[in-house]
C-alpha cells in the first residue's frame, strides 16, 4: 500500500522539466525600411532619442523601451511628416520597422 502512495510522487519526479522562460529586458530595434531619413524618435513621449543625429534609410538603431505592453513610439521624418504606433510589447515584437509614412511592429525571426 505504501508503494502505491509514493507512485504519484515518483512519477512527478521523473516528468521532464520545462526550461525556465526567457526573461525579457525590454528594448526595441528601430529599422528604417523607408526611403526617407528619420529625424526624430520618441518612446513614450520622452525626449528625442536620435538627437543630435538622424537615422538614414536602411539603417537600424536600438532603442530603450520597458518590457511589457503599452510602449508608444513616434518618428518624425526629415520632411516633417510623422508616424506613430502604440501598444507595442517589446517582448513579443522587438523590432519596429519604419515604412514610408508608417510604423510596423515585427516579431523576432
Protein Blocks (a to p, Z undefined) as FASTA:
>chain_A
ZZmmmmmmmmmmmpccdddddddebjcddddfbfbdcfbdceehiacfkbcbdcdehiac
dddddedehiacddddfkopacddehiafklmmcccddehiacddddZZ
